Amino acid sequence: MPEHTAAALEYVCPDCNSETRLVTLAPGVYALQVFHDDTCPSTREARS
Ligand SMILES: [Zn+2]
């Protein structure tokens, strides 16, 4: 895993206790997905 990707996994949403996961799209290709709590404003915005 690239070093900068590992650092990005430390990201936590300022509005909730989010969980950041690394998803492998293809060999050597990663994408970060942030999973917010149901109470997080970011989650509500995404659903509206
Ligand atoms: Zn959040």
mmCIF file of the protein (N, C-alpha, C, O) and its ligand, coordinates in Angstrom:
data_MODEL
# 
_entry.id   MODEL 
# 
loop_
_entity.id 
_entity.type 
_entity.pdbx_number_of_molecules 
1 polymer     1 
2 non-polymer 1 
# 
_entity_poly.entity_id                      1 
_entity_poly.type                           'polypeptide(L)' 
_entity_poly.nstd_linkage                   no 
_entity_poly.nstd_monomer                   no 
_entity_poly.pdbx_seq_one_letter_code       MPEHTAAALEYVCPDCNSETRLVTLAPGVYALQVFHDDTCPSTREARS 
_entity_poly.pdbx_seq_one_letter_code_can   MPEHTAAALEYVCPDCNSETRLVTLAPGVYALQVFHDDTCPSTREARS 
_entity_poly.pdbx_strand_id                 A 
# 
loop_
_entity_poly_seq.entity_id 
_entity_poly_seq.num 
_entity_poly_seq.mon_id 
_entity_poly_seq.hetero 
1 1  MET n 
1 2  PRO n 
1 3  GLU n 
1 4  HIS n 
1 5  THR n 
1 6  ALA n 
1 7  ALA n 
1 8  ALA n 
1 9  LEU n 
1 10 GLU n 
1 11 TYR n 
1 12 VAL n 
1 13 CYS n 
1 14 PRO n 
1 15 ASP n 
1 16 CYS n 
1 17 ASN n 
1 18 SER n 
1 19 GLU n 
1 20 THR n 
1 21 ARG n 
1 22 LEU n 
1 23 VAL n 
1 24 THR n 
1 25 LEU n 
1 26 ALA n 
1 27 PRO n 
1 28 GLY n 
1 29 VAL n 
1 30 TYR n 
1 31 ALA n 
1 32 LEU n 
1 33 GLN n 
1 34 VAL n 
1 35 PHE n 
1 36 HIS n 
1 37 ASP n 
1 38 ASP n 
1 39 THR n 
1 40 CYS n 
1 41 PRO n 
1 42 SER n 
1 43 THR n 
1 44 ARG n 
1 45 GLU n 
1 46 ALA n 
1 47 ARG n 
1 48 SER n 
# 
loop_
_struct_asym.id 
_struct_asym.entity_id 
A 1 
B 2 
# 
loop_
_chem_comp.id 
_chem_comp.type 
_chem_comp.mon_nstd_flag 
ALA 'L-peptide linking' y 
ARG 'L-peptide linking' y 
ASN 'L-peptide linking' y 
ASP 'L-peptide linking' y 
CYS 'L-peptide linking' y 
GLN 'L-peptide linking' y 
GLU 'L-peptide linking' y 
GLY 'peptide linking'   y 
HIS 'L-peptide linking' y 
LEU 'L-peptide linking' y 
MET 'L-peptide linking' y 
PHE 'L-peptide linking' y 
PRO 'L-peptide linking' y 
SER 'L-peptide linking' y 
THR 'L-peptide linking' y 
TYR 'L-peptide linking' y 
VAL 'L-peptide linking' y 
ZN  non-polymer         . 
# 
_pdbx_entity_nonpoly.entity_id   2 
_pdbx_entity_nonpoly.name        ? 
_pdbx_entity_nonpoly.comp_id     ZN 
# 
_pdbx_nonpoly_scheme.asym_id         B 
_pdbx_nonpoly_scheme.entity_id       2 
_pdbx_nonpoly_scheme.mon_id          ZN 
_pdbx_nonpoly_scheme.ndb_seq_num     1 
_pdbx_nonpoly_scheme.pdb_seq_num     101 
_pdbx_nonpoly_scheme.auth_seq_num    101 
_pdbx_nonpoly_scheme.pdb_mon_id      ZN 
_pdbx_nonpoly_scheme.auth_mon_id     ZN 
_pdbx_nonpoly_scheme.pdb_strand_id   A 
_pdbx_nonpoly_scheme.pdb_ins_code    . 
# 
loop_
_atom_site.group_PDB 
_atom_site.id 
_atom_site.type_symbol 
_atom_site.label_atom_id 
_atom_site.label_alt_id 
_atom_site.label_comp_id 
_atom_site.label_asym_id 
_atom_site.label_entity_id 
_atom_site.label_seq_id 
_atom_site.pdbx_PDB_ins_code 
_atom_site.Cartn_x 
_atom_site.Cartn_y 
_atom_site.Cartn_z 
_atom_site.occupancy 
_atom_site.B_iso_or_equiv 
_atom_site.pdbx_formal_charge 
_atom_site.auth_seq_id 
_atom_site.auth_comp_id 
_atom_site.auth_asym_id 
_atom_site.auth_atom_id 
_atom_site.pdbx_PDB_model_num 
ATOM   1   N  N  . MET A 1 1  ? 0.852   -1.204 0.000   1.00 0.00 ? 1   MET A N  1 
ATOM   2   C  CA . MET A 1 1  ? 0.000   0.000  0.000   1.00 0.00 ? 1   MET A CA 1 
ATOM   3   C  C  . MET A 1 1  ? 0.882   1.247  0.000   1.00 0.00 ? 1   MET A C  1 
ATOM   4   O  O  . MET A 1 1  ? 1.810   1.345  0.804   1.00 0.00 ? 1   MET A O  1 
ATOM   5   N  N  . PRO A 1 2  ? 0.609   2.184  -0.878  1.00 0.00 ? 2   PRO A N  1 
ATOM   6   C  CA . PRO A 1 2  ? 1.411   3.426  -0.899  1.00 0.00 ? 2   PRO A CA 1 
ATOM   7   C  C  . PRO A 1 2  ? 1.304   4.174  0.415   1.00 0.00 ? 2   PRO A C  1 
ATOM   8   O  O  . PRO A 1 2  ? 0.287   4.107  1.106   1.00 0.00 ? 2   PRO A O  1 
ATOM   9   N  N  . GLU A 1 3  ? 2.361   4.882  0.747   1.00 0.00 ? 3   GLU A N  1 
ATOM   10  C  CA . GLU A 1 3  ? 2.402   5.559  2.044   1.00 0.00 ? 3   GLU A CA 1 
ATOM   11  C  C  . GLU A 1 3  ? 1.303   6.600  2.169   1.00 0.00 ? 3   GLU A C  1 
ATOM   12  O  O  . GLU A 1 3  ? 0.667   6.708  3.218   1.00 0.00 ? 3   GLU A O  1 
ATOM   13  N  N  . HIS A 1 4  ? 1.070   7.376  1.097   1.00 0.00 ? 4   HIS A N  1 
ATOM   14  C  CA . HIS A 1 4  ? 0.068   8.447  1.189   1.00 0.00 ? 4   HIS A CA 1 
ATOM   15  C  C  . HIS A 1 4  ? -1.333  7.851  1.369   1.00 0.00 ? 4   HIS A C  1 
ATOM   16  O  O  . HIS A 1 4  ? -2.202  8.482  1.971   1.00 0.00 ? 4   HIS A O  1 
ATOM   17  N  N  . THR A 1 5  ? -1.549  6.667  0.860   1.00 0.00 ? 5   THR A N  1 
ATOM   18  C  CA . THR A 1 5  ? -2.844  6.024  1.027   1.00 0.00 ? 5   THR A CA 1 
ATOM   19  C  C  . THR A 1 5  ? -3.051  5.618  2.482   1.00 0.00 ? 5   THR A C  1 
ATOM   20  O  O  . THR A 1 5  ? -4.146  5.764  3.026   1.00 0.00 ? 5   THR A O  1 
ATOM   21  N  N  . ALA A 1 6  ? -2.001  5.113  3.101   1.00 0.00 ? 6   ALA A N  1 
ATOM   22  C  CA . ALA A 1 6  ? -2.094  4.733  4.500   1.00 0.00 ? 6   ALA A CA 1 
ATOM   23  C  C  . ALA A 1 6  ? -2.420  5.946  5.363   1.00 0.00 ? 6   ALA A C  1 
ATOM   24  O  O  . ALA A 1 6  ? -3.200  5.845  6.310   1.00 0.00 ? 6   ALA A O  1 
ATOM   25  N  N  . ALA A 1 7  ? -1.828  7.088  5.038   1.00 0.00 ? 7   ALA A N  1 
ATOM   26  C  CA . ALA A 1 7  ? -2.100  8.314  5.783   1.00 0.00 ? 7   ALA A CA 1 
ATOM   27  C  C  . ALA A 1 7  ? -3.544  8.744  5.588   1.00 0.00 ? 7   ALA A C  1 
ATOM   28  O  O  . ALA A 1 7  ? -4.180  9.226  6.526   1.00 0.00 ? 7   ALA A O  1 
ATOM   29  N  N  . ALA A 1 8  ? -4.059  8.576  4.399   1.00 0.00 ? 8   ALA A N  1 
ATOM   30  C  CA . ALA A 1 8  ? -5.431  8.978  4.106   1.00 0.00 ? 8   ALA A CA 1 
ATOM   31  C  C  . ALA A 1 8  ? -6.427  8.149  4.908   1.00 0.00 ? 8   ALA A C  1 
ATOM   32  O  O  . ALA A 1 8  ? -7.518  8.624  5.222   1.00 0.00 ? 8   ALA A O  1 
ATOM   33  N  N  . LEU A 1 9  ? -6.066  6.934  5.237   1.00 0.00 ? 9   LEU A N  1 
ATOM   34  C  CA . LEU A 1 9  ? -6.950  6.078  6.024   1.00 0.00 ? 9   LEU A CA 1 
ATOM   35  C  C  . LEU A 1 9  ? -7.144  6.617  7.442   1.00 0.00 ? 9   LEU A C  1 
ATOM   36  O  O  . LEU A 1 9  ? -8.081  6.220  8.136   1.00 0.00 ? 9   LEU A O  1 
ATOM   37  N  N  . GLU A 1 10 ? -6.268  7.510  7.868   1.00 0.00 ? 10  GLU A N  1 
ATOM   38  C  CA . GLU A 1 10 ? -6.390  8.111  9.196   1.00 0.00 ? 10  GLU A CA 1 
ATOM   39  C  C  . GLU A 1 10 ? -7.475  9.180  9.223   1.00 0.00 ? 10  GLU A C  1 
ATOM   40  O  O  . GLU A 1 10 ? -7.824  9.681  10.291  1.00 0.00 ? 10  GLU A O  1 
ATOM   41  N  N  . TYR A 1 11 ? -8.010  9.533  8.056   1.00 0.00 ? 11  TYR A N  1 
ATOM   42  C  CA . TYR A 1 11 ? -9.012  10.596 7.978   1.00 0.00 ? 11  TYR A CA 1 
ATOM   43  C  C  . TYR A 1 11 ? -10.255 10.222 8.776   1.00 0.00 ? 11  TYR A C  1 
ATOM   44  O  O  . TYR A 1 11 ? -10.770 9.108  8.677   1.00 0.00 ? 11  TYR A O  1 
ATOM   45  N  N  . VAL A 1 12 ? -10.716 11.174 9.562   1.00 0.00 ? 12  VAL A N  1 
ATOM   46  C  CA . VAL A 1 12 ? -11.974 11.000 10.283  1.00 0.00 ? 12  VAL A CA 1 
ATOM   47  C  C  . VAL A 1 12 ? -12.809 12.245 10.055  1.00 0.00 ? 12  VAL A C  1 
ATOM   48  O  O  . VAL A 1 12 ? -12.323 13.367 10.194  1.00 0.00 ? 12  VAL A O  1 
ATOM   49  N  N  . CYS A 1 13 ? -14.067 12.039 9.704   1.00 0.00 ? 13  CYS A N  1 
ATOM   50  C  CA . CYS A 1 13 ? -14.975 13.143 9.452   1.00 0.00 ? 13  CYS A CA 1 
ATOM   51  C  C  . CYS A 1 13 ? -15.080 14.041 10.684  1.00 0.00 ? 13  CYS A C  1 
ATOM   52  O  O  . CYS A 1 13 ? -15.197 13.535 11.800  1.00 0.00 ? 13  CYS A O  1 
ATOM   53  N  N  . PRO A 1 14 ? -15.041 15.361 10.505  1.00 0.00 ? 14  PRO A N  1 
ATOM   54  C  CA . PRO A 1 14 ? -15.155 16.271 11.647  1.00 0.00 ? 14  PRO A CA 1 
ATOM   55  C  C  . PRO A 1 14 ? -16.539 16.262 12.277  1.00 0.00 ? 14  PRO A C  1 
ATOM   56  O  O  . PRO A 1 14 ? -16.705 16.746 13.397  1.00 0.00 ? 14  PRO A O  1 
ATOM   57  N  N  . ASP A 1 15 ? -17.529 15.727 11.588  1.00 0.00 ? 15  ASP A N  1 
ATOM   58  C  CA . ASP A 1 15 ? -18.910 15.763 12.067  1.00 0.00 ? 15  ASP A CA 1 
ATOM   59  C  C  . ASP A 1 15 ? -19.362 14.446 12.684  1.00 0.00 ? 15  ASP A C  1 
ATOM   60  O  O  . ASP A 1 15 ? -20.411 14.399 13.326  1.00 0.00 ? 15  ASP A O  1 
ATOM   61  N  N  . CYS A 1 16 ? -18.600 13.390 12.507  1.00 0.00 ? 16  CYS A N  1 
ATOM   62  C  CA . CYS A 1 16 ? -19.001 12.112 13.070  1.00 0.00 ? 16  CYS A CA 1 
ATOM   63  C  C  . CYS A 1 16 ? -17.775 11.214 13.214  1.00 0.00 ? 16  CYS A C  1 
ATOM   64  O  O  . CYS A 1 16 ? -16.674 11.574 12.799  1.00 0.00 ? 16  CYS A O  1 
ATOM   65  N  N  . ASN A 1 17 ? -17.980 10.066 13.798  1.00 0.00 ? 17  ASN A N  1 
ATOM   66  C  CA . ASN A 1 17 ? -16.906 9.108  13.973  1.00 0.00 ? 17  ASN A CA 1 
ATOM   67  C  C  . ASN A 1 17 ? -16.892 8.173  12.766  1.00 0.00 ? 17  ASN A C  1 
ATOM   68  O  O  . ASN A 1 17 ? -17.224 6.992  12.872  1.00 0.00 ? 17  ASN A O  1 
ATOM   69  N  N  . SER A 1 18 ? -16.506 8.719  11.629  1.00 0.00 ? 18  SER A N  1 
ATOM   70  C  CA . SER A 1 18 ? -16.599 7.977  10.378  1.00 0.00 ? 18  SER A CA 1 
ATOM   71  C  C  . SER A 1 18 ? -15.551 6.882  10.307  1.00 0.00 ? 18  SER A C  1 
ATOM   72  O  O  . SER A 1 18 ? -14.565 6.869  11.045  1.00 0.00 ? 18  SER A O  1 
ATOM   73  N  N  . GLU A 1 19 ? -15.806 5.972  9.394   1.00 0.00 ? 19  GLU A N  1 
ATOM   74  C  CA . GLU A 1 19 ? -14.860 4.894  9.146   1.00 0.00 ? 19  GLU A CA 1 
ATOM   75  C  C  . GLU A 1 19 ? -14.389 4.993  7.698   1.00 0.00 ? 19  GLU A C  1 
ATOM   76  O  O  . GLU A 1 19 ? -15.200 5.095  6.778   1.00 0.00 ? 19  GLU A O  1 
ATOM   77  N  N  . THR A 1 20 ? -13.101 4.963  7.511   1.00 0.00 ? 20  THR A N  1 
ATOM   78  C  CA . THR A 1 20 ? -12.532 5.049  6.166   1.00 0.00 ? 20  THR A CA 1 
ATOM   79  C  C  . THR A 1 20 ? -12.001 3.684  5.763   1.00 0.00 ? 20  THR A C  1 
ATOM   80  O  O  . THR A 1 20 ? -11.214 3.071  6.484   1.00 0.00 ? 20  THR A O  1 
ATOM   81  N  N  . ARG A 1 21 ? -12.431 3.228  4.625   1.00 0.00 ? 21  ARG A N  1 
ATOM   82  C  CA . ARG A 1 21 ? -11.994 1.914  4.143   1.00 0.00 ? 21  ARG A CA 1 
ATOM   83  C  C  . ARG A 1 21 ? -11.327 2.057  2.777   1.00 0.00 ? 21  ARG A C  1 
ATOM   84  O  O  . ARG A 1 21 ? -11.655 2.939  1.982   1.00 0.00 ? 21  ARG A O  1 
ATOM   85  N  N  . LEU A 1 22 ? -10.407 1.180  2.548   1.00 0.00 ? 22  LEU A N  1 
ATOM   86  C  CA . LEU A 1 22 ? -9.706  1.158  1.264   1.00 0.00 ? 22  LEU A CA 1 
ATOM   87  C  C  . LEU A 1 22 ? -10.300 0.070  0.398   1.00 0.00 ? 22  LEU A C  1 
ATOM   88  O  O  . LEU A 1 22 ? -10.344 -1.100 0.777   1.00 0.00 ? 22  LEU A O  1 
ATOM   89  N  N  . VAL A 1 23 ? -10.756 0.477  -0.769  1.00 0.00 ? 23  VAL A N  1 
ATOM   90  C  CA . VAL A 1 23 ? -11.358 -0.457 -1.711  1.00 0.00 ? 23  VAL A CA 1 
ATOM   91  C  C  . VAL A 1 23 ? -10.423 -0.635 -2.889  1.00 0.00 ? 23  VAL A C  1 
ATOM   92  O  O  . VAL A 1 23 ? -9.950  0.345  -3.464  1.00 0.00 ? 23  VAL A O  1 
ATOM   93  N  N  . THR A 1 24 ? -10.158 -1.865 -3.245  1.00 0.00 ? 24  THR A N  1 
ATOM   94  C  CA . THR A 1 24 ? -9.293  -2.142 -4.383  1.00 0.00 ? 24  THR A CA 1 
ATOM   95  C  C  . THR A 1 24 ? -10.141 -2.232 -5.651  1.00 0.00 ? 24  THR A C  1 
ATOM   96  O  O  . THR A 1 24 ? -10.995 -3.110 -5.777  1.00 0.00 ? 24  THR A O  1 
ATOM   97  N  N  . LEU A 1 25 ? -9.899  -1.322 -6.579  1.00 0.00 ? 25  LEU A N  1 
ATOM   98  C  CA . LEU A 1 25 ? -10.638 -1.315 -7.844  1.00 0.00 ? 25  LEU A CA 1 
ATOM   99  C  C  . LEU A 1 25 ? -9.997  -2.257 -8.846  1.00 0.00 ? 25  LEU A C  1 
ATOM   100 O  O  . LEU A 1 25 ? -10.681 -2.923 -9.624  1.00 0.00 ? 25  LEU A O  1 
ATOM   101 N  N  . ALA A 1 26 ? -8.685  -2.301 -8.814  1.00 0.00 ? 26  ALA A N  1 
ATOM   102 C  CA . ALA A 1 26 ? -7.898  -3.151 -9.701  1.00 0.00 ? 26  ALA A CA 1 
ATOM   103 C  C  . ALA A 1 26 ? -6.528  -3.299 -9.052  1.00 0.00 ? 26  ALA A C  1 
ATOM   104 O  O  . ALA A 1 26 ? -6.180  -2.523 -8.162  1.00 0.00 ? 26  ALA A O  1 
ATOM   105 N  N  . PRO A 1 27 ? -5.769  -4.259 -9.474  1.00 0.00 ? 27  PRO A N  1 
ATOM   106 C  CA . PRO A 1 27 ? -4.431  -4.406 -8.887  1.00 0.00 ? 27  PRO A CA 1 
ATOM   107 C  C  . PRO A 1 27 ? -3.641  -3.106 -8.951  1.00 0.00 ? 27  PRO A C  1 
ATOM   108 O  O  . PRO A 1 27 ? -3.367  -2.593 -10.036 1.00 0.00 ? 27  PRO A O  1 
ATOM   109 N  N  . GLY A 1 28 ? -3.279  -2.580 -7.796  1.00 0.00 ? 28  GLY A N  1 
ATOM   110 C  CA . GLY A 1 28 ? -2.511  -1.338 -7.734  1.00 0.00 ? 28  GLY A CA 1 
ATOM   111 C  C  . GLY A 1 28 ? -3.364  -0.090 -7.792  1.00 0.00 ? 28  GLY A C  1 
ATOM   112 O  O  . GLY A 1 28 ? -2.846  1.025  -7.729  1.00 0.00 ? 28  GLY A O  1 
ATOM   113 N  N  . VAL A 1 29 ? -4.687  -0.271 -7.915  1.00 0.00 ? 29  VAL A N  1 
ATOM   114 C  CA . VAL A 1 29 ? -5.589  0.880  -7.987  1.00 0.00 ? 29  VAL A CA 1 
ATOM   115 C  C  . VAL A 1 29 ? -6.521  0.829  -6.781  1.00 0.00 ? 29  VAL A C  1 
ATOM   116 O  O  . VAL A 1 29 ? -7.307  -0.105 -6.625  1.00 0.00 ? 29  VAL A O  1 
ATOM   117 N  N  . TYR A 1 30 ? -6.420  1.853  -5.928  1.00 0.00 ? 30  TYR A N  1 
ATOM   118 C  CA . TYR A 1 30 ? -7.202  1.873  -4.711  1.00 0.00 ? 30  TYR A CA 1 
ATOM   119 C  C  . TYR A 1 30 ? -8.118  3.088  -4.693  1.00 0.00 ? 30  TYR A C  1 
ATOM   120 O  O  . TYR A 1 30 ? -7.821  4.116  -5.302  1.00 0.00 ? 30  TYR A O  1 
ATOM   121 N  N  . ALA A 1 31 ? -9.220  2.957  -3.995  1.00 0.00 ? 31  ALA A N  1 
ATOM   122 C  CA . ALA A 1 31 ? -10.108 4.090  -3.782  1.00 0.00 ? 31  ALA A CA 1 
ATOM   123 C  C  . ALA A 1 31 ? -10.487 4.121  -2.309  1.00 0.00 ? 31  ALA A C  1 
ATOM   124 O  O  . ALA A 1 31 ? -10.734 3.084  -1.692  1.00 0.00 ? 31  ALA A O  1 
ATOM   125 N  N  . LEU A 1 32 ? -10.526 5.316  -1.763  1.00 0.00 ? 32  LEU A N  1 
ATOM   126 C  CA . LEU A 1 32 ? -10.929 5.478  -0.374  1.00 0.00 ? 32  LEU A CA 1 
ATOM   127 C  C  . LEU A 1 32 ? -12.424 5.751  -0.316  1.00 0.00 ? 32  LEU A C  1 
ATOM   128 O  O  . LEU A 1 32 ? -12.947 6.583  -1.058  1.00 0.00 ? 32  LEU A O  1 
ATOM   129 N  N  . GLN A 1 33 ? -13.105 5.034  0.580   1.00 0.00 ? 33  GLN A N  1 
ATOM   130 C  CA . GLN A 1 33 ? -14.513 5.304  0.804   1.00 0.00 ? 33  GLN A CA 1 
ATOM   131 C  C  . GLN A 1 33 ? -14.702 5.647  2.276   1.00 0.00 ? 33  GLN A C  1 
ATOM   132 O  O  . GLN A 1 33 ? -14.207 4.941  3.155   1.00 0.00 ? 33  GLN A O  1 
ATOM   133 N  N  . VAL A 1 34 ? -15.417 6.729  2.534   1.00 0.00 ? 34  VAL A N  1 
ATOM   134 C  CA . VAL A 1 34 ? -15.671 7.158  3.901   1.00 0.00 ? 34  VAL A CA 1 
ATOM   135 C  C  . VAL A 1 34 ? -17.109 6.824  4.251   1.00 0.00 ? 34  VAL A C  1 
ATOM   136 O  O  . VAL A 1 34 ? -18.041 7.247  3.567   1.00 0.00 ? 34  VAL A O  1 
ATOM   137 N  N  . PHE A 1 35 ? -17.281 6.061  5.322   1.00 0.00 ? 35  PHE A N  1 
ATOM   138 C  CA . PHE A 1 35 ? -18.615 5.672  5.765   1.00 0.00 ? 35  PHE A CA 1 
ATOM   139 C  C  . PHE A 1 35 ? -18.976 6.506  6.987   1.00 0.00 ? 35  PHE A C  1 
ATOM   140 O  O  . PHE A 1 35 ? -18.358 6.374  8.043   1.00 0.00 ? 35  PHE A O  1 
ATOM   141 N  N  . HIS A 1 36 ? -19.986 7.369  6.836   1.00 0.00 ? 36  HIS A N  1 
ATOM   142 C  CA . HIS A 1 36 ? -20.388 8.265  7.912   1.00 0.00 ? 36  HIS A CA 1 
ATOM   143 C  C  . HIS A 1 36 ? -21.473 7.627  8.773   1.00 0.00 ? 36  HIS A C  1 
ATOM   144 O  O  . HIS A 1 36 ? -22.198 6.733  8.337   1.00 0.00 ? 36  HIS A O  1 
ATOM   145 N  N  . ASP A 1 37 ? -21.560 8.117  10.015  1.00 0.00 ? 37  ASP A N  1 
ATOM   146 C  CA . ASP A 1 37 ? -22.661 7.712  10.876  1.00 0.00 ? 37  ASP A CA 1 
ATOM   147 C  C  . ASP A 1 37 ? -23.976 8.245  10.326  1.00 0.00 ? 37  ASP A C  1 
ATOM   148 O  O  . ASP A 1 37 ? -23.995 9.208  9.560   1.00 0.00 ? 37  ASP A O  1 
ATOM   149 N  N  . ASP A 1 38 ? -25.081 7.608  10.725  1.00 0.00 ? 38  ASP A N  1 
ATOM   150 C  CA . ASP A 1 38 ? -26.392 8.036  10.239  1.00 0.00 ? 38  ASP A CA 1 
ATOM   151 C  C  . ASP A 1 38 ? -26.727 9.457  10.671  1.00 0.00 ? 38  ASP A C  1 
ATOM   152 O  O  . ASP A 1 38 ? -27.523 10.133 10.018  1.00 0.00 ? 38  ASP A O  1 
ATOM   153 N  N  . THR A 1 39 ? -26.130 9.912  11.760  1.00 0.00 ? 39  THR A N  1 
ATOM   154 C  CA . THR A 1 39 ? -26.424 11.243 12.287  1.00 0.00 ? 39  THR A CA 1 
ATOM   155 C  C  . THR A 1 39 ? -25.588 12.329 11.616  1.00 0.00 ? 39  THR A C  1 
ATOM   156 O  O  . THR A 1 39 ? -25.790 13.515 11.879  1.00 0.00 ? 39  THR A O  1 
ATOM   157 N  N  . CYS A 1 40 ? -24.668 11.945 10.766  1.00 0.00 ? 40  CYS A N  1 
ATOM   158 C  CA . CYS A 1 40 ? -23.744 12.916 10.190  1.00 0.00 ? 40  CYS A CA 1 
ATOM   159 C  C  . CYS A 1 40 ? -24.444 13.761 9.121   1.00 0.00 ? 40  CYS A C  1 
ATOM   160 O  O  . CYS A 1 40 ? -25.174 13.219 8.291   1.00 0.00 ? 40  CYS A O  1 
ATOM   161 N  N  . PRO A 1 41 ? -24.232 15.075 9.130   1.00 0.00 ? 41  PRO A N  1 
ATOM   162 C  CA . PRO A 1 41 ? -24.806 15.941 8.090   1.00 0.00 ? 41  PRO A CA 1 
ATOM   163 C  C  . PRO A 1 41 ? -24.398 15.503 6.697   1.00 0.00 ? 41  PRO A C  1 
ATOM   164 O  O  . PRO A 1 41 ? -25.184 15.650 5.761   1.00 0.00 ? 41  PRO A O  1 
ATOM   165 N  N  . SER A 1 42 ? -23.215 14.979 6.529   1.00 0.00 ? 42  SER A N  1 
ATOM   166 C  CA . SER A 1 42 ? -22.754 14.545 5.210   1.00 0.00 ? 42  SER A CA 1 
ATOM   167 C  C  . SER A 1 42 ? -23.623 13.401 4.691   1.00 0.00 ? 42  SER A C  1 
ATOM   168 O  O  . SER A 1 42 ? -23.900 13.325 3.494   1.00 0.00 ? 42  SER A O  1 
ATOM   169 N  N  . THR A 1 43 ? -24.048 12.522 5.578   1.00 0.00 ? 43  THR A N  1 
ATOM   170 C  CA . THR A 1 43 ? -24.909 11.414 5.179   1.00 0.00 ? 43  THR A CA 1 
ATOM   171 C  C  . THR A 1 43 ? -26.274 11.923 4.750   1.00 0.00 ? 43  THR A C  1 
ATOM   172 O  O  . THR A 1 43 ? -26.834 11.462 3.756   1.00 0.00 ? 43  THR A O  1 
ATOM   173 N  N  . ARG A 1 44 ? -26.803 12.871 5.501   1.00 0.00 ? 44  ARG A N  1 
ATOM   174 C  CA . ARG A 1 44 ? -28.134 13.417 5.176   1.00 0.00 ? 44  ARG A CA 1 
ATOM   175 C  C  . ARG A 1 44 ? -28.099 14.134 3.830   1.00 0.00 ? 44  ARG A C  1 
ATOM   176 O  O  . ARG A 1 44 ? -29.033 14.015 3.036   1.00 0.00 ? 44  ARG A O  1 
ATOM   177 N  N  . GLU A 1 45 ? -27.031 14.874 3.573   1.00 0.00 ? 45  GLU A N  1 
ATOM   178 C  CA . GLU A 1 45 ? -26.917 15.589 2.300   1.00 0.00 ? 45  GLU A CA 1 
ATOM   179 C  C  . GLU A 1 45 ? -26.881 14.612 1.130   1.00 0.00 ? 45  GLU A C  1 
ATOM   180 O  O  . GLU A 1 45 ? -27.456 14.884 0.076   1.00 0.00 ? 45  GLU A O  1 
ATOM   181 N  N  . ALA A 1 46 ? -26.219 13.491 1.306   1.00 0.00 ? 46  ALA A N  1 
ATOM   182 C  CA . ALA A 1 46 ? -26.081 12.524 0.231   1.00 0.00 ? 46  ALA A CA 1 
ATOM   183 C  C  . ALA A 1 46 ? -27.416 11.883 -0.097  1.00 0.00 ? 46  ALA A C  1 
ATOM   184 O  O  . ALA A 1 46 ? -27.643 11.454 -1.228  1.00 0.00 ? 46  ALA A O  1 
ATOM   185 N  N  . ARG A 1 47 ? -28.309 11.818 0.899   1.00 0.00 ? 47  ARG A N  1 
ATOM   186 C  CA . ARG A 1 47 ? -29.593 11.134 0.704   1.00 0.00 ? 47  ARG A CA 1 
ATOM   187 C  C  . ARG A 1 47 ? -30.655 12.068 0.166   1.00 0.00 ? 47  ARG A C  1 
ATOM   188 O  O  . ARG A 1 47 ? -31.662 11.606 -0.370  1.00 0.00 ? 47  ARG A O  1 
ATOM   189 N  N  . SER A 1 48 ? -30.459 13.370 0.293   1.00 0.00 ? 48  SER A N  1 
ATOM   190 C  CA . SER A 1 48 ? -31.486 14.304 -0.133  1.00 0.00 ? 48  SER A CA 1 
ATOM   191 C  C  . SER A 1 48 ? -31.371 14.616 -1.614  1.00 0.00 ? 48  SER A C  1 
ATOM   192 O  O  . SER A 1 48 ? -32.165 15.392 -2.145  1.00 0.00 ? 48  SER A O  1 
HETATM 193 ZN ZN . ZN  B 2 .  ? -19.390 12.272 8.785   1.00 0.00 2 101 ZN  A ZN 1 
# 
